[in-house]
């Protein structure tokens, strides 16, 4: 599951795309920023693989450099004119499925005009883009990050890691929001384990940024930090913490009786 999909041409803007990825991964978590579909297994339909990957994102960033439009294939034809072009497939899929597409214009590149694009890509020409330049990279990225938070904050993903795996809690909706402060309303969440949806459930806020919810008879408490990070996720039993994931580390806690608790490492 990815929040942001980065589409780019290696020969055109791989360096900038890599920097964009690293900055976004630092802000949102590496598991929520998708950059490459590499090593597609033999025998699979690569068009389907690409479309499925794009369909799981909330926003697609189309990184456009000076040679994005006129990049050529081995036969001398324009890559963008091929229906099997990876970049064309990625952006077209996002446009067709109503996924937000943000052009990232590298060092003075411009958004292509509609007449320069294949029919299924013409929608790209009217998308509002962001200039990203080498000399002002971090300032430009601050603007992008601010815009992403404003755009997808309503389904903000909160992440933590546990024993090499990943836990992602994605907020689906929230009731009774007033002046950007949470009240005692119920919230609906999805819990993802290593990229697979484990369950959808409701959580009750016990106090600011502390939530309790139950998945398959297991009770969890999670503590959010800011908009997009988890400070701790705790597995509870009889109101005692028996296992905790805290800032990417997992540890067993003592139960209320003082004896050692059993770890659940799934």
Secondary structure, 3 states (H helix, E strand, C coil): CCCEEEECCHHHHHHHHHHHHHHHHHHHCHHHEECCCCCCCCCCCHHHHHHHHHHCCCEEEEEECCCCCCCECCCCCEHHHCCCCHHHHHHHHHHHCCCEEEEEEECCCCCCCHHHCCHHHHHHHHCCCEEECHHHHHHHHHHHHHHHHHHHHHHCEEEEEECCEEEEEEEEEECCCECCECCCCEEEEEEEECCEEEEEEEEEEEECCEEEEEECCEEEEEEEECCCEEEEEEEEECCEEEEEEECCEEEECECCCCCECCCCCC
